[in-house]
Protein backbone atom coordinates (compact mmCIF):
# COMPACT_ATOMS: atom_id res chain seq x y z
CA UNK A 1 0.00 0.00 0.00
CA UNK A 2 2.80 2.40 0.90
CA UNK A 3 4.41 1.62 -2.44
CA UNK A 4 1.27 2.66 -4.35
CA UNK A 5 1.01 5.92 -2.41
CA UNK A 6 4.67 6.74 -3.18
CA UNK A 7 4.12 5.94 -6.86
CA UNK A 8 1.00 8.13 -7.01
CA UNK A 9 2.79 10.98 -5.20
CA UNK A 10 5.75 10.59 -7.60
CA UNK A 11 3.45 10.75 -10.63
CA UNK A 12 1.67 13.84 -9.25
CA UNK A 13 5.03 15.53 -8.62
CA UNK A 14 6.25 14.72 -12.16
CA UNK A 15 3.01 16.07 -13.66
CA UNK A 16 3.32 19.24 -11.56
CA UNK A 17 6.93 19.72 -12.66
CA UNK A 18 5.92 19.19 -16.30
CA UNK A 19 3.10 21.77 -16.02
CA UNK A 20 5.44 24.29 -14.37
CA UNK A 21 8.14 23.80 -17.03
CA UNK A 22 5.51 24.15 -19.74
CA UNK A 23 4.23 27.42 -18.26
CA UNK A 24 7.74 28.80 -17.91
CA UNK A 25 8.53 28.00 -21.55
CA UNK A 26 5.31 29.61 -22.81
CA UNK A 27 5.71 32.99 -21.05
CA UNK A 28 8.65 34.33 -23.11
CA UNK A 29 6.91 33.37 -26.34
CA UNK A 30 3.79 35.34 -25.48
CA UNK A 31 5.87 38.33 -24.30
CA UNK A 32 7.84 38.33 -27.56
CA UNK A 33 4.65 38.17 -29.58
CA UNK A 34 3.24 41.18 -27.73
CA UNK A 35 6.47 43.13 -28.18
CA UNK A 36 6.58 42.42 -31.91
CA UNK A 37 2.96 43.46 -32.32
CA UNK A 38 3.50 46.72 -30.46
CA UNK A 39 6.60 47.54 -32.54
CA UNK A 40 4.81 47.10 -35.85
CA UNK A 41 1.73 49.05 -34.77
CA UNK A 42 3.62 52.05 -33.42
CA UNK A 43 6.04 52.70 -36.31
CA UNK A 44 6.73 56.46 -36.36
CA UNK A 45 5.13 58.52 -39.12
CA UNK A 46 5.98 61.85 -40.69
CA UNK A 47 3.76 64.25 -42.61
CA UNK A 48 5.03 66.16 -45.63
CA UNK A 49 3.73 68.01 -48.68
CA UNK A 50 4.52 67.61 -52.35
CA UNK A 51 3.50 69.98 -55.12
CA UNK A 52 4.31 70.73 -58.71
CA UNK A 53 4.63 68.11 -61.40
CA UNK A 54 3.17 65.03 -59.67
CA UNK A 55 -0.14 63.33 -60.43
CA UNK A 56 -1.75 64.15 -57.05
CA UNK A 57 -0.06 67.05 -55.22
CA UNK A 58 -0.96 67.18 -51.54
CA UNK A 59 -0.07 66.23 -47.99
CA UNK A 60 0.99 62.66 -47.26
CA UNK A 61 1.81 60.58 -44.18
CA UNK A 62 4.81 58.30 -44.61
CA UNK A 63 7.01 56.14 -42.41
CA UNK A 64 9.91 57.95 -40.80
CA UNK A 65 13.00 57.48 -42.95
CA UNK A 66 11.06 57.45 -46.23
CA UNK A 67 12.78 58.75 -49.36
CA UNK A 68 11.61 61.38 -51.84
CA UNK A 69 10.91 58.52 -54.25
CA UNK A 70 8.37 57.11 -51.74
CA UNK A 71 6.62 60.49 -51.50
CA UNK A 72 6.48 60.85 -55.28
CA UNK A 73 5.02 57.34 -55.61
CA UNK A 74 2.42 58.14 -52.93
CA UNK A 75 1.49 61.20 -55.00
CA UNK A 76 0.92 59.08 -58.10
CA UNK A 77 4.32 59.58 -59.70
CA UNK A 78 5.75 62.28 -61.96
CA UNK A 79 3.70 64.00 -64.66
CA UNK A 80 5.04 63.99 -68.21
CA UNK A 81 6.23 67.60 -67.69
CA UNK A 82 8.33 66.83 -64.59
CA UNK A 83 12.00 67.77 -64.52
CA UNK A 84 13.16 64.51 -62.99
CA UNK A 85 16.78 65.69 -62.98
CA UNK A 86 16.05 68.52 -60.54
CA UNK A 87 15.47 66.20 -57.57
CA UNK A 88 17.39 63.54 -55.71
CA UNK A 89 15.06 60.57 -55.32
CA UNK A 90 17.18 59.09 -52.54
CA UNK A 91 16.84 62.15 -50.28
CA UNK A 92 15.22 61.36 -46.95
CA UNK A 93 12.00 63.37 -46.58
CA UNK A 94 11.59 65.31 -43.37
CA UNK A 95 8.55 65.78 -41.17
CA UNK A 96 6.75 69.02 -42.15
CA UNK A 97 8.84 69.22 -45.34
CA UNK A 98 7.45 70.72 -48.54
CA UNK A 99 8.84 69.35 -51.81
CA UNK A 100 8.27 70.81 -55.26
CA UNK A 101 8.79 68.95 -58.52
CA UNK A 102 9.63 71.54 -61.17
CA UNK A 103 8.47 71.60 -64.77
CA UNK A 104 10.89 70.53 -67.43
CA UNK A 105 12.35 73.71 -68.99
CA UNK A 106 10.41 75.88 -66.54
CA UNK A 107 10.19 79.50 -67.65
CA UNK A 108 10.99 82.13 -65.05
CA UNK A 109 9.39 85.55 -64.78
CA UNK A 110 12.41 87.08 -66.56
CA UNK A 111 11.81 84.85 -69.59
CA UNK A 112 14.81 82.61 -68.98
CA UNK A 113 14.33 78.93 -69.73
CA UNK A 114 17.02 77.83 -67.29
CA UNK A 115 16.61 77.06 -63.63
CA UNK A 116 19.43 78.07 -61.33
CA UNK A 117 21.21 74.99 -60.00
CA UNK A 118 22.00 75.93 -56.40
CA UNK A 119 24.77 73.31 -56.31
CA UNK A 120 26.91 75.12 -58.90
CA UNK A 121 25.51 78.65 -59.14
CA UNK A 122 27.89 81.56 -58.80
CA UNK A 123 27.31 84.45 -56.43
CA UNK A 124 26.16 86.59 -59.37
CA UNK A 125 23.64 83.96 -60.49
CA UNK A 126 22.26 83.53 -56.98
CA UNK A 127 21.75 87.28 -56.53
CA UNK A 128 19.37 87.27 -59.53
CA UNK A 129 16.88 85.38 -57.36
CA UNK A 130 14.26 87.48 -55.55
CA UNK A 131 15.20 88.04 -51.91
CA UNK A 132 18.76 86.78 -52.36
CA UNK A 133 21.31 89.54 -51.98
CA UNK A 134 25.08 89.25 -51.90
CA UNK A 135 25.19 88.19 -48.23
CA UNK A 136 22.67 85.35 -48.67
CA UNK A 137 24.31 84.27 -51.93
CA UNK A 138 27.66 84.09 -50.11
CA UNK A 139 26.03 82.12 -47.26
CA UNK A 140 24.65 79.60 -49.79
CA UNK A 141 28.08 79.15 -51.37
CA UNK A 142 29.80 78.78 -47.98
CA UNK A 143 27.19 76.26 -46.79
CA UNK A 144 27.64 74.27 -50.01
CA UNK A 145 31.44 74.29 -49.66
CA UNK A 146 31.29 73.19 -46.02
CA UNK A 147 28.49 70.57 -46.26
CA UNK A 148 28.58 69.41 -49.87
CA UNK A 149 25.87 69.65 -52.51
CA UNK A 150 22.23 70.17 -51.63
CA UNK A 151 20.23 66.97 -52.16
CA UNK A 152 16.95 68.87 -52.51
CA UNK A 153 15.95 72.49 -53.04
CA UNK A 154 14.29 72.25 -49.61
CA UNK A 155 17.74 71.89 -48.03
CA UNK A 156 18.27 75.58 -48.79
CA UNK A 157 16.42 76.37 -45.54
CA UNK A 158 19.44 74.94 -43.69
CA UNK A 159 21.39 78.02 -44.79
CA UNK A 160 21.44 80.80 -42.21
CA UNK A 161 19.04 83.57 -43.27
CA UNK A 162 16.88 81.49 -45.61
CA UNK A 163 13.51 80.49 -44.23
CA UNK A 164 10.53 78.65 -45.71
CA UNK A 165 8.85 81.87 -46.88
CA UNK A 166 11.90 82.90 -48.90
CA UNK A 167 12.28 79.38 -50.27
CA UNK A 168 8.65 79.43 -51.45
CA UNK A 169 9.37 82.67 -53.37
CA UNK A 170 12.26 81.14 -55.31
CA UNK A 171 11.45 77.44 -55.39
CA UNK A 172 10.17 77.54 -58.98
CA UNK A 173 13.38 79.26 -60.11
CA UNK A 174 15.93 76.86 -58.64
CA UNK A 175 16.92 73.21 -58.90
CA UNK A 176 19.56 70.74 -57.74
CA UNK A 177 21.39 68.45 -60.16
C-alpha positions, 0 to 999 in steps of 0.5 A: 500500500505504501508503495502505491502511495509513493508511486502516485505521489511521484506521478503527481510531482512529475506532472506538476513539474511538467506543467510548471516547465511548460508554463515557464517556456510559454511565457517568453513566447507570449511576451515576444509576440506582444512586443513584436505586435507593439513595434509594428503598430507604433512605427513612427510617421511623418507628414510632408507636402509635395507639389508641382509636377506630380499626379496628385499634389498634396499632404501625405503621411509616410514612415519615418526614414522614407525617401523622396521617391516614396513620397512621389510614388504616394502622390501618383508619380511624376507628370510627363512635364516633370523635370526629374533631374532637378530632384534627388530621389534618394533624399530622406523626406523630413517631417513638415517638409514641402517638396516641389517637382519643377516643370521641365524647362520651366520658364521664369518671370524674366523669360529665362528657360534655365533654372538656377542649379543651387549646387553650382551657381555663382554668387552673381547667379544667386543674386538674380533670385528674388530676396537673395542679396550678396550676403545670402548668396555668399552664405549659400556658397559657404554652406555648399562648400562646407556641407557638400551639394544640396540633395533637394531644393528644400535643403536651402532652408538649412542656410542661415538667413533662408527660411521657408517663406523665402524658399517658397518665393524662389522654389520655382526658379531653382533646382539641384542636379 
